[in-house]
Each structure stands twice: as structure tokens, then as C-alpha cells.
């Protein structure tokens, strides 16, 4: 006797055969291909320096590449109380724009508050080197900062967007205009070398952000150094003076992150009586392998700052990719750094050696490098160029020379380099393909574009070609002529025209 369930199945099968009375074939349909990427449609950037109260007028260099016939718009506005005042509106992708941004007046109470917050005395240098004292765990004053600009781009102007703030009166790129995020890392000298260190926190969004700042120094693990609960209102910028917090530090690192909302973080350092400071580039997040591109051919001892944010000590080794191949530099092996600290390493053997430095570690680390020249010139850990890399503000002539340092630490690379001159159309751009052998670096001088005048600003687009290995690149500006002094380094950042999408797999979903 069949079980009850068997009877039901048998009757159902019999009924089905009686009704259809023909063979049913079940076949798999053709899978629908899923898009791997979609065009970027909106992009937000923020720059702290242009319009900053009390600072010299700065320039904003902006380009969206590649050129496209589709519509789009990039609108530049002041942040803070004057939000909504449009400084610039651009609709032509592939064209370089250079705009002068004047500082805006601040309310009297803001000036007074900022003066109180930033009037810190420089520490007296010690007669002999010694570990830094533990920074103060007291809360750091946070005051409003008047200035900064926000870039909102949509459509074709959001694809491959790059924006940079150029220091007022110098014509040198100060730092990139970054996008909002939840996690930022900075490394560099401490207040022993740079007595004034300012942290700028910009909130270009419409929701409040809650920020915490954790400091690391050469003193080792710090207790009670995290400054939490910093509130940044929508469309506002605040500033902190970190002199007291980092008192006596010879090397420091900052970890800025949010628990609510997103911000753009920037760090500026002043040495001696310098009127303009050096902006620290944001470092790549901690990893066991970090690449620092854009080491210039200029002379001088490189200072490497390595941060170990975890509790475990890190064993690191260094490897440099140069025009003569890859090798371990003198002093680049068997280096141990305590957990929760920053180490400053002098590398005289890398003087006048162009290329990229690779830091390999047993524990996740971040890294930045100080190169002699100007008031402080840095390169920091960066990723390989994805899709294309863009630098907006470059110049050759008028006492300046621009070069690209292209590095292939793995397989060989072919890269197309395109120059777009300010005031010209993208159709007038000039391009050239460069070869970078495996495990080598190449230094390519960028001359003036045909028909342009000396000193004309131009943008550079670096595009790795199909089949290439990972490409790391840095843009270097020096004084022209033999022995020209280093003026600027900028790691060539990826400027995506498309947004990658995660893969989609078949899944069974039950109610």
C-alpha cells in the first residue's frame, strides 16, 4: 500500500500526463550578461585651502576626462556660510579650467576663536635626540574655519574628474581635492620639526558627521590620545591645532574616521616662520605592502615615515624600483618597528634615485616620504592606476620643468600619456605611448604642447594599455636647468570614468 504522500504524487503525475499528453523538455536559458561597470554619474570633491581666511589667494585646477559629447555640469561653490554662491560652472568635459579663488571675510567671532585655538608656541628643540613625550590626552579645541570650496559634478563632467588646489602666489600644487569618506591616514614629521600642524575637517554633505582623531608618534603606543565626538555640521568646515596634542613628537601619524556621515580631511604643517604650509598627502589604508610612487631625480636624503597602527611589532623590508631595475636599498632590510608607533627612517642611498619605493611588512602599515625641497614635499602610499590617472595642474617653461616618473614593479607596462593645454579643446590634445620595462621605472620629461606658450598650464592623463602590469606614477615639478630644485610631487591618482559593480551570482531566495 502506497503512503498517503505517494498516492498524491502518483495522482498528480497521472493527471499531468492526461492533460498534456506530450513530452516536456526543460532546458537552461542563455544567461543574461551583467554589466561590470556603469558610467560615473555624480562626483563630490572638497578643497580646504581656496578661500581660506587669512591665506593668499589660491587657484583651483579642474578637468574631467576623457572628452565626451554627452551633457554634464561641474559647479564650484564656497563651503560654509556662503554655500550656494557659485564660483564656477563648467559643462565641457576634456577641457582644463584654472580659476583664482580669493579668501572670504570671516565673522569677527570666528577670527577671535581661530586665533585662540591656533596660537601655540613652538617647542624648544632638545639638545640631544630623545623619544617624544606622550602627547596630551586633553580634548583639542575645534573651531569653525571660513573658506574652502566644494565641487559637485554630474553627467559627463563626473567622469574622470580631477581637481587640485594650487598654493596662492606660488603656482605649485598644494594638494588634491579629495572626495568624502569615512577613513583617512596621514604621516609626517612631528611638531619638533613642524611646530604648527592643523587638521581641517570638511563636511560637503547634507548630514552631520561625527569624527574621531587618533594620533600615533615615535613614542610608542599612546594611551588616551583619541579625540572623539568631533561634530561637523553639514556644508561646514572646522579646524584643530594639534601642537599641544602632539607636543614634542618627532614623527606623527593621524587616523581620522567617522562613525556617522562622511568628511574630507586635510593636514597642513608649517616649519619655522613659513607663511605657506605643506599639505600632507593622504596615505593609502594600512596594508602589508605599500607603494610610494614619484621619487624624483633630485638630490637629498629621503625621510620615510612608517606607521604601525596595530599592537604587534612590524618587521619591514624595503625595495626600490628604479631606472636601472629593482633592488633592496642600503639600510632597507631587517627593520623592526614597535606596534602603535611611527618610525622615521633616513635613506641617504636613495638621493637622486627616481622611481617608486615598496614597503613590505609583517603587519599592516601606512607610509609617507619627505623629500628635500621647498617648505616640505611629500609622497605617500598610493594604489596602482585603475582605468586612467589624471593630474590637472602642470607647467613646463618659465623656470619650471614637469616630468612623469612611471614605475612597473611587476610586469611591463605600456601607457598612453595625453597633454591638454588650458584654454584649448580636447581635440587639440597631444598623446604619446611610453614603454616601461618590467621591474623598472622610466622618467619622462613633458615638454610644452605644440603651439602653447612657455609656462602655459596643462593637464596630464595617464592611461595604462591592455595587457600591462600594475602602473604606479608620480608627477614631479622641478626648477628648470641642471640641478633644478624640487618644487612639487603628486602621486598620479586614478580618475575613474566608470564605477565598478560587484559580480552577481545565481541565488535561491525563499520567502
N, C-alpha and C positions, 0 to 999 in steps of 0.2 A: 504494500500500500504506500502510495506516494505521500510524503509530508504535505501539509497544507500549502506551504510556500511553493513546493514543486508543482502542485496542481495549478496554482495561479499562473506560474510561469509557462506551464505547458499549454493552458488555455489561451494565454496571450499570444504565444508563438503560433498556435493553430489559427487563431483569428487573424493574425497578421498575414499569414500565408494565403488565407482565403480571400482577404481583401485585395492584396497587391498582386499576387499570383505572378510575380516576375522577380528576377534576381536583382538585388540591391548592391551596388558597389560603392564602398566608402574609400575615398582617395584623399590624400593630403593636398590642400590647395597651395598655390605658389605663395611663399612668404612675402609680405609687404615690406620693402626695404625701409628702414628707419633712418631719418636724417642724422648724420653725425655732428652737424653744426648748423647754426642758423645765423644770419647776419645780425651784428650788433645793432640794436635799435635805440638804446638810451645809454648815456655815459655821464657820470658826475665826477668833477675834479675840483680840488680846492688848493689855493696857494696862500700861505700866510703872509708873505712879505709885501707884495704890491699893495700900496695904500696904507701900510703900517704907519701909525702915528709916530712922528719923530724920525723916520727913516728917509733917506734920499729917495727920490722918485725912481721906481723900478719899471722894467719893461716886462711884458708878457708875450712870449713867443708861442704860437699855436698853429697846428696843422692837423688835418685829418687826411689820411692817405690809405689806399690809393684814390685817384680821381674817379668820380662816378657821375653819371648823368642823372641819377635819382635825386630827389629832393631831400633836404636836411637843413638843420639850423643849429648853430652853437651860439649861446647867449652868455656873455660875461657880465656879471654884476658884482657890486660890493657886497661883502657879507656884513652881518651885524645890523645896526640900526638903520642903515641906508639900503638894506636889502630891497631889491626890486628896481634900483636905479641902474639901468642898462648902460654899461660902458661900451659894449661892442656886440654886434650881431653879425654872424658870418653864415653864408649859405653856399660857399664854393669849396667843395672838398678837393684836396690835392693842391691847394694854394696856401702859401705861408703868410701868416699875419704877425706883425710885430707892433705892439701897442704900448704906449707910455702910460703908466698908472701913477698919478700923484697921490701923496698921502692926504688923508682926510682929517679934518679937525676932530678932536675928541672933546666930550664934555669935561668941564673943569674937575668934577669929582673923580672922573676916570683917570685924568692925568695925575692927580694927587695920589690916588690909590696905587697906580702903577709905579710912581716914584718911590713910595714907601716900600713896595714889595721888591723892587729891583735894586735898591741902594745897599749893596753888600760890599764889604771891604775884602780885598784880595788877601788870601792867606800869605803869611811871610814864609818864603822858601826856607826849608831846613838846610842846615849846613852839610849834612850827610844824608844819603838816601835811607829811608826807613819805611816800613809798611804804613799805609794810611790808617788813621784812627777810624773807629766805627762811626759812620755818618749819623747825624742826629735823627732820632725817631719821632721828633715833634712834627705835627702837621705843617705842610708847606702852604704859605698863603697863595690863594688863587684869585686873580683879579681879571676883570674884563679887559680885552685888548681890542682897540679900534683899528680896523683895517682888514686886509685880506680880500681875495676875490674868489668867486665861485663860477665854475663853467658848467653849464647844462647843455648837453648836445643830444640831438635826436636825428633819426634817419641816417642819411649818408654821412653826416658830419660826426656821427658817433663811431664810425668805422675807422680803426687805425688812428684814433685821436691821441695826440701827444701835446702836452703843454709844459712850459718851463718858465720859472721866474728868473729874470736877469738882473743882477745887482745894479742898483742905481749908480750912475756915474762911472761904472767900470766896464760895462758891456760883456761881463762874464756871467755864464750861467751859474746861478746860486744853488738851485735845487729843482727837482721835478715837482710839478703839481700832482699830488697823489690822489688816488680815489679813496673814498671812505671805506673803513674796515674795522675789524674788532681786535686786531693784534699787530703791534709794531715793535721792532727792536732797533736800538741804536747803540753804537760802541764808539769810544774815542778817548782822548785824554781827559783827565780829571781836572779839578779846579786848581791843582798845583801848577798846571801849565796854562789852563784857560780859566781865569778867575770868575768869569761870568758865563753861566750856562742857563739858557732859557728854554723851557718846554712850551710849545704852542699846541693847543688843542682846539680844532675847528669842528663844528657840527654843521655840515651843509644840508642836513636833512630836516624833516618836519617833526621829528620826535626827539624828546630829550635823551641824552646819553649819560650813563653812569660809568665813570672811568676810574681805574686804579693804576698806580705807577709803582713799579718795584725797581729798586736800584741795586746794582752789583758794583763792587770795587775790587781793587787789588788787595784789600784787607782780608779777603776770605768770606765765608758765609756771613750774611748780615741778619741780625735779629731785629724785628720791629721796624724794618725800613720801608715797608709798603705803605704808600699814601693812598687810601681808599676813599670812596664816596665822593669823588670829584664830579659835580654835576655840570654838564654843558648844555645850555638851553638850545632849542632849535635855531638855526641860522645865526649862531653866535660863535665867538672865539674867546678863549681865556688863556692866560699866560702864567707860568710859575717860574720863579727864580730859584734855582736849585743849589746855589752856592753853599748855604748852611747845611742842607741835606747831604751834600757830597763833600763836606769840609775835609780838606787835606788829601783827598783822593788823587792818586797819580794816574789811574786808569779807571774808567767807569763804563757801565752799560745800563741802559734803561729798557724795561719791558713795560710797554703801555698797552693796556687791553680794556675792553668794555664788557660789562655784564648786561647792560641794556643799551640798545642803539649802536650807532656807528659814528666814528670820528676820523679826522685826518690829523695825524700827529707830525710835528716837525721840531727839530732841536737845533738851536743856534749857539755857537760858542764864540767868545771874544777873548783874544790874547792881548795882554798889555793895554795900551791906550788905543787900540784899533777902533776906528769909527764903524766899520762894517765887519760883521762876524762871518764865521764859516758855518755853513749848514751841513750837518751830518747826514749822509745818505742813509735811508732805512735799509737795514740788513735783511737778508733772507732769513726765514724762521730757522730755529736750531735744527741741525742735521748732522749726520756723521760724515758727510762730505760737503764741503763748501768751496765754491769757486769765486775768486775775486778777479774780474777782468779789468783791462785798461791800464796795466802798469806801463808808465811812459818811458821813453828812452832817455829822459833827463837824469842827471847825476844826483846823488844824495842818498843817505841811509833811509830805508823804508822802516816805518814803525808799524808792527802788526799787533792788533788788539783782538784777543780771543776770549770769548765769554763762555763759561761752563755753567749753565743755569741749574743743572741738576745737583744732587747731593753727592754723586760719585765723582771721584777724580777722573780726569780725562788724559789719556796718552795720545799725543798727536804727532803726526809727521807731515812734512811739507814737500810739495812737488811743484816745480815751475815749468810752464810750457813757453818756450822762447823761440826766437827766430832760428836757433841752432838745434832745437829739439827739446825734449823733456828730460829733466833730471832733478835730483834732490839737492837743493842749495846748501851751502855751508851753514851749519847750525840748524838744519831743518829736520833732525831726527831725534828720537828719544826725549821728547819734551813732555813733561807732566805738569798739569795744571789742576789745582785743588777745585773741588766742586763748589759751586756758589760764588765763584770769583772771576775776576778779569785779569789776564796776563798781558803785559806789554813786552813784545819781543822785537829787538833791534836786528835788522837784516842788512848789514852793510854789503854783503856779497851780491845783493840784487841792485846795487846802484847802476844806473844807466842800462838796465836789462829790461827791454819791453816784453810784455806777454801777459800771462794770467797765472795766478797763484792758486794752487789747490791745497786745502787743509783737510786732512783725513784724521778722524778721531774715533776713539773707542766709545765716546759718549757724544750726544748731540751738542753742538756748539754753534755760536754765531761768530762772525769775524768782520773786521774792517781794517783798512790800511791808511796811514797818514804818509803822504809823500811831500818832501820839501818843496816849497814854492808858495808865494803869496802869503795870506794870513792863515793858511791851513787848507790843504787839498786832500780829499779822501776818495777812496773807492771802497766798496763794501760787497759782501757776499751777494751774488745775483744768480738768476737762472739762465739757462740757455735760451736763445732767441726762438720763440714759437711764432710761426707764420711770417712775421716781419718785425723788425725793430726800427724805431724812429727816434731821432734827435732833432729838435726843432730849431735850435739856435747855434749856428756855426759861422765862422768867418775866416777868410784867408786874405791876406794883404793888410796894409795899414799897420804893419808891425806885428801881425799875428799869423800863425800857421796852424791849420787843422789837420789832424790825422786820425785814422781808424786803426786800432790795434785789434786784429781778428785772431782768435785762438781756437784751435781744434785739438782738444786734449785726447780725443778718441779718433774716429775715422776722419778721412779727408773731407774737406768742405768746399763747395762751390757757392759763392754768394754774389748776388747782384746788388750793386750799390748805386742808388739814384740820388742825384742832387737837384733840389728845386729851389730856385732863387726867389727871394722876396720880391713881390710885385709882378712876377711872371706867371703864366698859366702852366698847368701841369704838363700840357703838350710840349712845352719848351724844355722839359726836364732832360738831363743827360744821365745815361746809365752805362755801367761797365761791370763785367763779371770778373771776380777775383778768385784765384785758387789758393786754398790753404792746405798744405800737406798734413797728413795725419801726425799728431803729436808735435805740432809746430804752431808758431804764431807768425803773423805777417803784419808789418806796419805799412799802411797805405796812406801816402800824403794826398790830401784832397785839394786840388787846385781850384782856381776860380772857374766858374761855369762860363762857357763861351758867350761873349757879348756882355758879361757883367763887369761892373767896376770893382776896383780894389776895395776891400772892406765891406762888400755887399753881403748881407746875411743870407744864409741858405740853409735849407733843411736837408737831412740825410735819411734815406730809407734803406735798410739793410735786409735783404730777403734771401735766406738760405734756399738753394735749389734742391729739387727732388734728388734723393739718394745721398744727401750729405749727412755727415755725423753731427753731433751737438756742436753748436757755434756759440762762443762767448765773445762779446765785443765791448770795447770801450772807446769813447770819443775823447781825444786829447787835444787841448789847445795850448800852444807854447808861443813865446816870443819868436818872431821870425829871425832867420840868420843862425849862424853857428853858435851853439851854446845857449839857445833861447831859453828863457826862464819859463818853467811850468806855470800856467795860468788857470787851467781847469781840467778836471776829469769828470766824465759822466758815463756810467755803465749804460750801454745801449739797451733800453727796456723793450720788451715785447709790446707791440701795439696791435691788438687783435682786431681784425675786421669782422671776424665771426666768433660766436660763442660756442665752445664745445658742449655737446649733450652727452649725458651718460648713456651707456648701452641699455637696450630694453630686451629682456628675455621673456620667453613664454612662461606664464604663471597660471596656476589654478586658483581662482578666487571663490571661496564659499561664502554664502550669505551669513 
